[in-house]
Amino acid sequence: MKNQAELFSIFQKFYAEIQTQFNVSIRVLRSDNAREYFSTPFTSFMSQHGILHQSFYAHTPQQNGVAEHKNRHLVETARTLLLHTYYLINRMPSSILHDQIPYSLLFPTQPLYFLPPRVFGCTCFVHTLTPGQDKLSAKATKCIFLGYSRLQKGYRCYSPDTHRYFLSADVTFFEDSPFFSSSESLPISEVLSLPYIYPPSDALSRPLQVHHRRHHAVVPPLSSVEVPDDSSPVLPISPSPALSSTDHLPIALWKGNRSIRNPHFVYNFLSYHRLSSSYSVFVSTLSSVSLPKSTSKALSHPGWRQAMVDEMAALHSNGTWDLVSLPPGKSTIGCRWVYTVKVGPDGQVDRLKARLVAKGYTQIYGCNYGDTFSHVAKIASVRLFLSMAAMCHWPLYHLDIKNVFLHGELLEEVYMEQPLGFVAQWESGLVCKLRRSLYGLKQSPRAWFGRFSSVVQEFGMLRSEADHSVFYHHNSLS
């Protein structure tokens, strides 16, 4: 209850639940003299349902002994585990009920535990069951166990890293490992016993020393560190005992001395000043052309604008979409431009490439896409093919099909917004009904492979039963 005004609505829900679940009625309500119990809606509700409202004197909680005794029972069990405690207390024998279990009396036909009880606050890992996850991504999320769900068969867990609550029955528990280690909190006596702090003048005369809580050595970027000569003395890297660690200092004393570390750790080991002249020219060539961050900036650049015009010409020549009015009940997906700098083998900029891709992550399964699996050649098939070509002295050809996905035909009904920068004034209210498998759609790889498979089989090629991505053809000369 966030505020006192919610008391009446909560009591109404509780009254309805008692009648529905247990077929009993409330006869007497005993409370203190709080104003919310004597409001007009609350009083009229009590009168309509024949409920007697008894109140006791101020500052005399002993007159409401049953409720106060149960509150004391809960608080003394664990102040911070109230939600977890009531779950356990309701499944423990009670002396008031002649050593019977309260939950078994209320629900005699249900089992006592739908799930095995676990240690509160222990470390647990909630398994990720969402389809479409990356194969290399983590399969579970580290969480802290909070309790049980009342309406669903699952454990309640919380991830401090993602700030998300999880309700799942597929959880692995480490009940001997608390999530928060007791060593992380320091006693007050250790915080107050401050060591000697060197004055600023003494600290400035010393070499720069960076201290981290985990005591990992941090290598600064090579581009910002001067390489000493061989004749220069080597400074000791072990700090003095007084400054060996700042873990025992209050945060106000060491917060201002923290170093700012680059989040990309590879920069600590890579730099450009050691590159040869040829590689330096190559790097400078790559850096000479910057990728536009918006469509308006790309259209203002003649090179990127021409690349976008070429992409639109290729899309229109392949009949990628038809401009239609959006049918009722249908939704559209968005699109965006992706820009790439193509570099030749000599390190020079070959061309600027712009590609229009659909925002496939907004598609809905069963609505505008279905199956997405597409065959990929097995590495064993590639090795076997190369071995046969080497033994039989076959010539090998490798080709790159331009705009390969645009040759696939869509079977689903997909509508897309018109691309930015190429919307005519008299066509502003129309959308693109896709006919070809545009880049970014979830079903594009499958549509392209289906079209490719049907075309090559029309030329008399046979598909291998061992690997459906391999096609072969026999003739009289072989």
Secondary structure as a PSIPRED ss2 file (coil, helix, strand):
# PSIPRED VFORMAT (PSIPRED V4.0)

   1 M C   1.000  0.000  0.000
   2 K C   1.000  0.000  0.000
   3 N C   1.000  0.000  0.000
   4 Q H   0.000  1.000  0.000
   5 A H   0.000  1.000  0.000
   6 E H   0.000  1.000  0.000
   7 L H   0.000  1.000  0.000
   8 F H   0.000  1.000  0.000
   9 S H   0.000  1.000  0.000
  10 I H   0.000  1.000  0.000
  11 F H   0.000  1.000  0.000
  12 Q H   0.000  1.000  0.000
  13 K H   0.000  1.000  0.000
  14 F H   0.000  1.000  0.000
  15 Y H   0.000  1.000  0.000
  16 A H   0.000  1.000  0.000
  17 E H   0.000  1.000  0.000
  18 I H   0.000  1.000  0.000
  19 Q H   0.000  1.000  0.000
  20 T H   0.000  1.000  0.000
  21 Q H   0.000  1.000  0.000
  22 F H   0.000  1.000  0.000
  23 N C   1.000  0.000  0.000
  24 V C   1.000  0.000  0.000
  25 S C   1.000  0.000  0.000
  26 I C   1.000  0.000  0.000
  27 R C   1.000  0.000  0.000
  28 V E   0.000  0.000  1.000
  29 L E   0.000  0.000  1.000
  30 R E   0.000  0.000  1.000
  31 S E   0.000  0.000  1.000
  32 D C   1.000  0.000  0.000
  33 N C   1.000  0.000  0.000
  34 A C   1.000  0.000  0.000
  35 R H   0.000  1.000  0.000
  36 E H   0.000  1.000  0.000
  37 Y H   0.000  1.000  0.000
  38 F H   0.000  1.000  0.000
  39 S C   1.000  0.000  0.000
  40 T H   0.000  1.000  0.000
  41 P H   0.000  1.000  0.000
  42 F H   0.000  1.000  0.000
  43 T H   0.000  1.000  0.000
  44 S H   0.000  1.000  0.000
  45 F H   0.000  1.000  0.000
  46 M H   0.000  1.000  0.000
  47 S H   0.000  1.000  0.000
  48 Q H   0.000  1.000  0.000
  49 H C   1.000  0.000  0.000
  50 G C   1.000  0.000  0.000
  51 I C   1.000  0.000  0.000
  52 L E   0.000  0.000  1.000
  53 H E   0.000  0.000  1.000
  54 Q E   0.000  0.000  1.000
  55 S E   0.000  0.000  1.000
  56 F C   1.000  0.000  0.000
  57 Y C   1.000  0.000  0.000
  58 A C   1.000  0.000  0.000
  59 H C   1.000  0.000  0.000
  60 T C   1.000  0.000  0.000
  61 P H   0.000  1.000  0.000
  62 Q H   0.000  1.000  0.000
  63 Q H   0.000  1.000  0.000
  64 N H   0.000  1.000  0.000
  65 G H   0.000  1.000  0.000
  66 V H   0.000  1.000  0.000
  67 A H   0.000  1.000  0.000
  68 E H   0.000  1.000  0.000
  69 H H   0.000  1.000  0.000
  70 K H   0.000  1.000  0.000
  71 N H   0.000  1.000  0.000
  72 R H   0.000  1.000  0.000
  73 H H   0.000  1.000  0.000
  74 L H   0.000  1.000  0.000
  75 V H   0.000  1.000  0.000
  76 E H   0.000  1.000  0.000
  77 T H   0.000  1.000  0.000
  78 A C   1.000  0.000  0.000
  79 R H   0.000  1.000  0.000
  80 T H   0.000  1.000  0.000
  81 L H   0.000  1.000  0.000
  82 L H   0.000  1.000  0.000
  83 L H   0.000  1.000  0.000
  84 H H   0.000  1.000  0.000
  85 T H   0.000  1.000  0.000
  86 Y H   0.000  1.000  0.000
  87 Y H   0.000  1.000  0.000
  88 L H   0.000  1.000  0.000
  89 I H   0.000  1.000  0.000
  90 N C   1.000  0.000  0.000
  91 R C   1.000  0.000  0.000
  92 M C   1.000  0.000  0.000
  93 P C   1.000  0.000  0.000
  94 S E   0.000  0.000  1.000
  95 S C   1.000  0.000  0.000
  96 I C   1.000  0.000  0.000
  97 L C   1.000  0.000  0.000
  98 H C   1.000  0.000  0.000
  99 D C   1.000  0.000  0.000
 100 Q E   0.000  0.000  1.000
 101 I C   1.000  0.000  0.000
 102 P H   0.000  1.000  0.000
 103 Y H   0.000  1.000  0.000
 104 S H   0.000  1.000  0.000
 105 L H   0.000  1.000  0.000
 106 L H   0.000  1.000  0.000
 107 F C   1.000  0.000  0.000
 108 P C   1.000  0.000  0.000
 109 T C   1.000  0.000  0.000
 110 Q C   1.000  0.000  0.000
 111 P C   1.000  0.000  0.000
 112 L C   1.000  0.000  0.000
 113 Y C   1.000  0.000  0.000
 114 F C   1.000  0.000  0.000
 115 L C   1.000  0.000  0.000
 116 P C   1.000  0.000  0.000
 117 P C   1.000  0.000  0.000
 118 R C   1.000  0.000  0.000
 119 V C   1.000  0.000  0.000
 120 F C   1.000  0.000  0.000
 121 G C   1.000  0.000  0.000
 122 C E   0.000  0.000  1.000
 123 T E   0.000  0.000  1.000
 124 C E   0.000  0.000  1.000
 125 F E   0.000  0.000  1.000
 126 V E   0.000  0.000  1.000
 127 H E   0.000  0.000  1.000
 128 T C   1.000  0.000  0.000
 129 L C   1.000  0.000  0.000
 130 T C   1.000  0.000  0.000
 131 P C   1.000  0.000  0.000
 132 G C   1.000  0.000  0.000
 133 Q C   1.000  0.000  0.000
 134 D C   1.000  0.000  0.000
 135 K C   1.000  0.000  0.000
 136 L C   1.000  0.000  0.000
 137 S C   1.000  0.000  0.000
 138 A C   1.000  0.000  0.000
 139 K C   1.000  0.000  0.000
 140 A E   0.000  0.000  1.000
 141 T E   0.000  0.000  1.000
 142 K E   0.000  0.000  1.000
 143 C E   0.000  0.000  1.000
 144 I E   0.000  0.000  1.000
 145 F E   0.000  0.000  1.000
 146 L E   0.000  0.000  1.000
 147 G E   0.000  0.000  1.000
 148 Y E   0.000  0.000  1.000
 149 S C   1.000  0.000  0.000
 150 R C   1.000  0.000  0.000
 151 L C   1.000  0.000  0.000
 152 Q C   1.000  0.000  0.000
 153 K C   1.000  0.000  0.000
 154 G C   1.000  0.000  0.000
 155 Y E   0.000  0.000  1.000
 156 R E   0.000  0.000  1.000
 157 C E   0.000  0.000  1.000
 158 Y E   0.000  0.000  1.000
 159 S E   0.000  0.000  1.000
 160 P C   1.000  0.000  0.000
 161 D C   1.000  0.000  0.000
 162 T C   1.000  0.000  0.000
 163 H C   1.000  0.000  0.000
 164 R E   0.000  0.000  1.000
 165 Y E   0.000  0.000  1.000
 166 F E   0.000  0.000  1.000
 167 L E   0.000  0.000  1.000
 168 S E   0.000  0.000  1.000
 169 A C   1.000  0.000  0.000
 170 D C   1.000  0.000  0.000
 171 V E   0.000  0.000  1.000
 172 T E   0.000  0.000  1.000
 173 F E   0.000  0.000  1.000
 174 F E   0.000  0.000  1.000
 175 E E   0.000  0.000  1.000
 176 D E   0.000  0.000  1.000
 177 S E   0.000  0.000  1.000
 178 P E   0.000  0.000  1.000
 179 F C   1.000  0.000  0.000
 180 F C   1.000  0.000  0.000
 181 S C   1.000  0.000  0.000
 182 S H   0.000  1.000  0.000
 183 S H   0.000  1.000  0.000
 184 E H   0.000  1.000  0.000
 185 S C   1.000  0.000  0.000
 186 L C   1.000  0.000  0.000
 187 P C   1.000  0.000  0.000
 188 I H   0.000  1.000  0.000
 189 S H   0.000  1.000  0.000
 190 E H   0.000  1.000  0.000
 191 V H   0.000  1.000  0.000
 192 L H   0.000  1.000  0.000
 193 S C   1.000  0.000  0.000
 194 L C   1.000  0.000  0.000
 195 P C   1.000  0.000  0.000
 196 Y C   1.000  0.000  0.000
 197 I C   1.000  0.000  0.000
 198 Y C   1.000  0.000  0.000
 199 P C   1.000  0.000  0.000
 200 P H   0.000  1.000  0.000
 201 S H   0.000  1.000  0.000
 202 D H   0.000  1.000  0.000
 203 A H   0.000  1.000  0.000
 204 L H   0.000  1.000  0.000
 205 S H   0.000  1.000  0.000
 206 R C   1.000  0.000  0.000
 207 P C   1.000  0.000  0.000
 208 L C   1.000  0.000  0.000
 209 Q C   1.000  0.000  0.000
 210 V C   1.000  0.000  0.000
 211 H C   1.000  0.000  0.000
 212 H C   1.000  0.000  0.000
 213 R C   1.000  0.000  0.000
 214 R C   1.000  0.000  0.000
 215 H C   1.000  0.000  0.000
 216 H C   1.000  0.000  0.000
 217 A C   1.000  0.000  0.000
 218 V C   1.000  0.000  0.000
 219 V C   1.000  0.000  0.000
 220 P C   1.000  0.000  0.000
 221 P C   1.000  0.000  0.000
 222 L H   0.000  1.000  0.000
 223 S H   0.000  1.000  0.000
 224 S H   0.000  1.000  0.000
 225 V C   1.000  0.000  0.000
 226 E C   1.000  0.000  0.000
 227 V C   1.000  0.000  0.000
 228 P C   1.000  0.000  0.000
 229 D C   1.000  0.000  0.000
 230 D C   1.000  0.000  0.000
 231 S C   1.000  0.000  0.000
 232 S C   1.000  0.000  0.000
 233 P C   1.000  0.000  0.000
 234 V C   1.000  0.000  0.000
 235 L C   1.000  0.000  0.000
 236 P C   1.000  0.000  0.000
 237 I C   1.000  0.000  0.000
 238 S C   1.000  0.000  0.000
 239 P C   1.000  0.000  0.000
 240 S C   1.000  0.000  0.000
 241 P H   0.000  1.000  0.000
 242 A H   0.000  1.000  0.000
 243 L H   0.000  1.000  0.000
 244 S C   1.000  0.000  0.000
 245 S C   1.000  0.000  0.000
 246 T C   1.000  0.000  0.000
 247 D C   1.000  0.000  0.000
 248 H C   1.000  0.000  0.000
 249 L C   1.000  0.000  0.000
 250 P C   1.000  0.000  0.000
 251 I H   0.000  1.000  0.000
 252 A H   0.000  1.000  0.000
 253 L H   0.000  1.000  0.000
 254 W H   0.000  1.000  0.000
 255 K H   0.000  1.000  0.000
 256 G H   0.000  1.000  0.000
 257 N H   0.000  1.000  0.000
 258 R C   1.000  0.000  0.000
 259 S C   1.000  0.000  0.000
 260 I C   1.000  0.000  0.000
 261 R C   1.000  0.000  0.000
 262 N C   1.000  0.000  0.000
 263 P C   1.000  0.000  0.000
 264 H C   1.000  0.000  0.000
 265 F H   0.000  1.000  0.000
 266 V H   0.000  1.000  0.000
 267 Y H   0.000  1.000  0.000
 268 N H   0.000  1.000  0.000
 269 F C   1.000  0.000  0.000
 270 L C   1.000  0.000  0.000
 271 S C   1.000  0.000  0.000
 272 Y C   1.000  0.000  0.000
 273 H C   1.000  0.000  0.000
 274 R C   1.000  0.000  0.000
 275 L C   1.000  0.000  0.000
 276 S C   1.000  0.000  0.000
 277 S H   0.000  1.000  0.000
 278 S H   0.000  1.000  0.000
 279 Y H   0.000  1.000  0.000
 280 S H   0.000  1.000  0.000
 281 V H   0.000  1.000  0.000
 282 F H   0.000  1.000  0.000
 283 V H   0.000  1.000  0.000
 284 S H   0.000  1.000  0.000
 285 T H   0.000  1.000  0.000
 286 L H   0.000  1.000  0.000
 287 S H   0.000  1.000  0.000
 288 S H   0.000  1.000  0.000
 289 V C   1.000  0.000  0.000
 290 S C   1.000  0.000  0.000
 291 L C   1.000  0.000  0.000
 292 P C   1.000  0.000  0.000
 293 K C   1.000  0.000  0.000
 294 S C   1.000  0.000  0.000
 295 T H   0.000  1.000  0.000
 296 S H   0.000  1.000  0.000
 297 K H   0.000  1.000  0.000
 298 A H   0.000  1.000  0.000
 299 L H   0.000  1.000  0.000
 300 S H   0.000  1.000  0.000
 301 H C   1.000  0.000  0.000
 302 P H   0.000  1.000  0.000
 303 G H   0.000  1.000  0.000
 304 W H   0.000  1.000  0.000
 305 R H   0.000  1.000  0.000
 306 Q H   0.000  1.000  0.000
 307 A H   0.000  1.000  0.000
 308 M H   0.000  1.000  0.000
 309 V H   0.000  1.000  0.000
 310 D H   0.000  1.000  0.000
 311 E H   0.000  1.000  0.000
 312 M H   0.000  1.000  0.000
 313 A H   0.000  1.000  0.000
 314 A H   0.000  1.000  0.000
 315 L H   0.000  1.000  0.000
 316 H H   0.000  1.000  0.000
 317 S H   0.000  1.000  0.000
 318 N C   1.000  0.000  0.000
 319 G C   1.000  0.000  0.000
 320 T C   1.000  0.000  0.000
 321 W E   0.000  0.000  1.000
 322 D E   0.000  0.000  1.000
 323 L E   0.000  0.000  1.000
 324 V E   0.000  0.000  1.000
 325 S C   1.000  0.000  0.000
 326 L C   1.000  0.000  0.000
 327 P C   1.000  0.000  0.000
 328 P C   1.000  0.000  0.000
 329 G C   1.000  0.000  0.000
 330 K C   1.000  0.000  0.000
 331 S C   1.000  0.000  0.000
 332 T C   1.000  0.000  0.000
 333 I E   0.000  0.000  1.000
 334 G C   1.000  0.000  0.000
 335 C E   0.000  0.000  1.000
 336 R E   0.000  0.000  1.000
 337 W E   0.000  0.000  1.000
 338 V E   0.000  0.000  1.000
 339 Y E   0.000  0.000  1.000
 340 T E   0.000  0.000  1.000
 341 V E   0.000  0.000  1.000
 342 K E   0.000  0.000  1.000
 343 V E   0.000  0.000  1.000
 344 G C   1.000  0.000  0.000
 345 P C   1.000  0.000  0.000
 346 D C   1.000  0.000  0.000
 347 G C   1.000  0.000  0.000
 348 Q C   1.000  0.000  0.000
 349 V E   0.000  0.000  1.000
 350 D E   0.000  0.000  1.000
 351 R E   0.000  0.000  1.000
 352 L E   0.000  0.000  1.000
 353 K E   0.000  0.000  1.000
 354 A E   0.000  0.000  1.000
 355 R E   0.000  0.000  1.000
 356 L E   0.000  0.000  1.000
 357 V E   0.000  0.000  1.000
 358 A E   0.000  0.000  1.000
 359 K C   1.000  0.000  0.000
 360 G H   0.000  1.000  0.000
 361 Y H   0.000  1.000  0.000
 362 T H   0.000  1.000  0.000
 363 Q C   1.000  0.000  0.000
 364 I C   1.000  0.000  0.000
 365 Y E   0.000  0.000  1.000
 366 G C   1.000  0.000  0.000
 367 C C   1.000  0.000  0.000
 368 N C   1.000  0.000  0.000
 369 Y E   0.000  0.000  1.000
 370 G C   1.000  0.000  0.000
 371 D C   1.000  0.000  0.000
 372 T C   1.000  0.000  0.000
 373 F C   1.000  0.000  0.000
 374 S C   1.000  0.000  0.000
 375 H C   1.000  0.000  0.000
 376 V C   1.000  0.000  0.000
 377 A C   1.000  0.000  0.000
 378 K C   1.000  0.000  0.000
 379 I H   0.000  1.000  0.000
 380 A H   0.000  1.000  0.000
 381 S H   0.000  1.000  0.000
 382 V H   0.000  1.000  0.000
 383 R H   0.000  1.000  0.000
 384 L H   0.000  1.000  0.000
 385 F H   0.000  1.000  0.000
 386 L H   0.000  1.000  0.000
 387 S H   0.000  1.000  0.000
 388 M H   0.000  1.000  0.000
 389 A H   0.000  1.000  0.000
 390 A H   0.000  1.000  0.000
 391 M H   0.000  1.000  0.000
 392 C H   0.000  1.000  0.000
 393 H C   1.000  0.000  0.000
 394 W C   1.000  0.000  0.000
 395 P C   1.000  0.000  0.000
 396 L C   1.000  0.000  0.000
 397 Y C   1.000  0.000  0.000
 398 H C   1.000  0.000  0.000
 399 L C   1.000  0.000  0.000
 400 D C   1.000  0.000  0.000
 401 I C   1.000  0.000  0.000
 402 K C   1.000  0.000  0.000
 403 N C   1.000  0.000  0.000
 404 V H   0.000  1.000  0.000
 405 F H   0.000  1.000  0.000
 406 L H   0.000  1.000  0.000
 407 H H   0.000  1.000  0.000
 408 G C   1.000  0.000  0.000
 409 E E   0.000  0.000  1.000
 410 L C   1.000  0.000  0.000
 411 L C   1.000  0.000  0.000
 412 E C   1.000  0.000  0.000
 413 E C   1.000  0.000  0.000
 414 V C   1.000  0.000  0.000
 415 Y E   0.000  0.000  1.000
 416 M E   0.000  0.000  1.000
 417 E C   1.000  0.000  0.000
 418 Q C   1.000  0.000  0.000
 419 P C   1.000  0.000  0.000
 420 L C   1.000  0.000  0.000
 421 G C   1.000  0.000  0.000
 422 F C   1.000  0.000  0.000
 423 V C   1.000  0.000  0.000
 424 A C   1.000  0.000  0.000
 425 Q H   0.000  1.000  0.000
 426 W H   0.000  1.000  0.000
 427 E H   0.000  1.000  0.000
 428 S C   1.000  0.000  0.000
 429 G C   1.000  0.000  0.000
 430 L C   1.000  0.000  0.000
 431 V E   0.000  0.000  1.000
 432 C E   0.000  0.000  1.000
 433 K E   0.000  0.000  1.000
 434 L E   0.000  0.000  1.000
 435 R C   1.000  0.000  0.000
 436 R E   0.000  0.000  1.000
 437 S C   1.000  0.000  0.000
 438 L C   1.000  0.000  0.000
 439 Y C   1.000  0.000  0.000
 440 G C   1.000  0.000  0.000
 441 L C   1.000  0.000  0.000
 442 K C   1.000  0.000  0.000
 443 Q C   1.000  0.000  0.000
 444 S H   0.000  1.000  0.000
 445 P H   0.000  1.000  0.000
 446 R H   0.000  1.000  0.000
 447 A H   0.000  1.000  0.000
 448 W H   0.000  1.000  0.000
 449 F H   0.000  1.000  0.000
 450 G H   0.000  1.000  0.000
 451 R H   0.000  1.000  0.000
 452 F H   0.000  1.000  0.000
 453 S H   0.000  1.000  0.000
 454 S H   0.000  1.000  0.000
 455 V H   0.000  1.000  0.000
 456 V H   0.000  1.000  0.000
 457 Q H   0.000  1.000  0.000
 458 E H   0.000  1.000  0.000
 459 F C   1.000  0.000  0.000
 460 G C   1.000  0.000  0.000
 461 M C   1.000  0.000  0.000
 462 L E   0.000  0.000  1.000
 463 R E   0.000  0.000  1.000
 464 S C   1.000  0.000  0.000
 465 E C   1.000  0.000  0.000
 466 A C   1.000  0.000  0.000
 467 D C   1.000  0.000  0.000
 468 H C   1.000  0.000  0.000
 469 S C   1.000  0.000  0.000
 470 V C   1.000  0.000  0.000
 471 F E   0.000  0.000  1.000
 472 Y E   0.000  0.000  1.000
 473 H C   1.000  0.000  0.000
 474 H C   1.000  0.000  0.000
 475 N C   1.000  0.000  0.000
 476 S C   1.000  0.000  0.000
 477 L C   1.000  0.000  0.000
 478 S C   1.000  0.000  0.000
